[in-house]
Amino acid sequence: MKDSLPRTIIAGLLGGLALNLAMLLTFRLIGFGWQGGGILLDPTWQSPKLIDVWTRLEPLPLVVAHPASIIIGLMFFGVAHAFIYRWLSPQWPPGLFARAFRLALLIFTLSFLFWEFFTPFNQFGEPFLLIFLELLFWALIALAESLVLTVTFEWYKEPAP
């Protein structure tokens, strides 16, 4: 049975919401802190270059200066991930957790692992300990989004005729 377009979009929007909330709870609450005092901005741990990019160099990142644009963009990523799930999941073994894990691994590897390698490691000289913490955050974010997408797709499926 093919999943409908509305179901795919709803799953994607819910997944995007989960992605945004997980980012808020990991990177914002723990990593950067509500007032900028988190471990990812602590000068005793963090590279000065990365701190400057997030706090001093103009223009500041959009997620700092205009977060609504990034929140909306991440919702679109959720929808894109839903279409990827819709396309690939028929080939995956059944089961919520098995499918959610596969999608999370795909998102983590192709998006978040690449991001950490290319930007914080390559461009900002971020210390390995903080990169590891960020990878943990990204893994939780990918898993949260994937679980919501998978549950939305798999919760109720009409039997095939």
CORPE-V622250 format. One record per residue. N is the residue number from 1. NEAR is the number of other ideal C-beta (glycine too) atoms within 8 Angstrom. D_FIRST is the distance of its C-alpha to the first C-alpha in whole Angstrom. Layout:
N/NEAR/D_FIRST
N/NEAR/D_FIRST
This chain:
1/5/0
2/4/4
3/8/6
4/6/9
5/5/13
6/6/15
7/10/13
8/13/13
9/10/17
10/9/18
11/15/16
12/16/19
13/11/21
14/12/21
15/17/21
16/15/24
17/11/26
18/14/26
19/14/27
20/11/30
21/9/31
22/12/31
23/12/33
24/9/35
25/8/36
26/12/36
27/11/38
28/11/40
29/10/41
30/10/42
31/13/42
32/9/44
33/11/45
34/5/45
35/4/48
36/8/48
37/6/50
38/11/47
39/10/47
40/12/45
41/13/48
42/9/51
43/7/53
44/4/55
45/8/51
46/14/50
47/9/51
48/7/53
49/9/51
50/13/47
51/12/49
52/9/51
53/10/48
54/10/46
55/8/49
56/6/52
57/6/51
58/4/50
59/5/48
60/9/46
61/8/42
62/9/40
63/6/39
64/7/42
65/8/44
66/6/41
67/9/38
68/6/36
69/8/35
70/10/34
71/9/32
72/8/30
73/8/30
74/12/28
75/13/26
76/9/25
77/10/24
78/18/22
79/14/20
80/9/20
81/15/19
82/16/16
83/10/15
84/10/16
85/14/14
86/11/11
87/6/12
88/11/13
89/11/12
90/4/9
91/4/12
92/9/14
93/5/15
94/5/14
95/6/16
96/9/17
97/6/20
98/10/19
99/15/17
100/14/19
101/10/22
102/10/20
103/17/19
104/14/23
105/9/25
106/10/23
107/13/24
108/12/27
109/9/28
110/7/28
111/9/29
112/13/31
113/11/33
114/9/34
115/10/35
116/13/37
117/8/39
118/8/39
119/9/41
120/12/42
121/11/43
122/7/44
123/8/45
124/11/47
125/8/48
126/11/46
127/9/47
128/5/45
129/7/45
130/13/44
131/12/41
132/8/40
133/11/40
134/14/38
135/11/35
136/8/35
137/13/34
138/13/32
139/11/30
140/10/30
141/13/29
142/15/26
143/11/25
144/12/25
145/17/23
146/15/20
147/12/21
148/13/20
149/19/17
150/14/15
151/10/16
152/13/15
153/13/12
154/8/12
155/6/14
156/3/12
157/6/8
158/5/8
159/4/8
160/4/6
161/2/9
